């Protein structure tokens, strides 16, 4: 497979993973990104915030944005795991107010987000390495 094709495949995969990460992590807070896409050179992923200011990240260093999410979730100075812990503490406060089904769904989403977001982060780190080897 040609280098440009491989880069495009990896970039497309990263875009899908980022969108999934943001969707799953929404259980912990708002999604600060409006769009994620790849530019024409196939090695830059561009994120746009609410006012459409482009921010570019090299595909070979895309893990940096996820370090922020995992170590400082949503730029709020909280670690991702702290956000998960907070969500669980809030759930205990809501226990008496939510139905059994609502409570189970919420707890399930929080726990799933934890595992899936970490899995996505690890795959993106693998993609970084694959990109550097091209």
N, C-alpha and C positions, 0 to 999 in steps of 0.2 A: 504494500500500500504506500502510496506517495505521501511525503511529509505533510503537504498542505491538506490532503484528505484526512489524514490521521488527526491533525490539529483541529480540523473542523468537527470531526466526530467527538473529540474530547471536549471541545468548547461547547458543543450542543449538549453533551451530557452534563457538563457543569451548570449550564443554564437551567436545565431541568431539575438538577439537584438543589440549586439555590432556591428555585421557586418552591420546591417541596419543603425545604428547610424552613422557609419563611411561613409557609402555610401551617406546618406543624408547630412552629414556635409561637404562632399567634395565640395559642392557649396561655402564653405567659405575658403577652403584651402586644402592642401594635406593630404592624409591619411598616417600617420606615421607607421602604423602597416601592416605587411605582412600576418600574420595569427593569428587566434584565435581558440583555441581548449581546450578540457577538458582532464585532465590527468586521469589515471586509478582509482584514489581514488574518483572521481566524485565531489570533493569539491574544486578543484583548477582549475581556468581558467588560461591558459598560453597564453601570448601575445608574439609575436616575432617581433623585429624591423627589419629594413633593413639589418642588419648584422647577423641576426638569433641568437641573444643573448636572451635566455629565461628570462622572467620576470613573476613571479608567484603571483597571487592574490587569497586569500581565497574567496570562493563563498559568505561567510557570510560578507565579507567586500569589495565586488566588486564595490560598489558605489564610493570608493575612486578614482578610475581611472576616473570616470565620474565627480566627483567634479573637477578634473583637467580640464576636457573638458568643463564643464559648467562655472567654475570660472576662468580657465586659459587655454583657448582653444589652443590645439596643442602645449602646452608648450611654447607659445610665450609671455606669460604674459598678454594676452588679455582675457577679459571675453567673454564668448560665445555671449552674447548680444552685446558686442562691435563689435564682428566680424559680427554679423547681421547688425548692424548699418552701419559699414564700407561698407558692400556689398550693402546696399541700397544707400549710398552716391555715390559709384562707379557707380551704375545703373543710377543715375541722370546724371552723366557725359557721360555715354554711350547712353543716351536717343536719341540724335540726330544721332548717328552712327548706331544704331541697327534698324532693321525693327520692325514693330509693333509686329509681331509674336515672334521674338527673344527676344525682350524686355519683353513681357508678359510671355514668358516661363522662363526667368531668374528670374523675380520678383516672379513668382509663386513658383519656386524652393526654393528661399530664404525664403519665408513666410512658405511654407510647412515644410522646414527643421527646422525652429524655433519651430513650434508646435509639429512635430513628434519627434524631438530629446528630447524635454522636456518631452513628454509622455513616451518615452523609458527610460529616466533617472528615472522617477517616478516609472515605473514598476520594474526597477532593484533595487531600494530601497525597494520595496515590497518583492522582491525575497530574499534580504538580511534578512529581518525580518522572512520570512517563513523558511529560512535555519537555523536561530538561534533558532527557535522553534522546530526544529526536534530533 
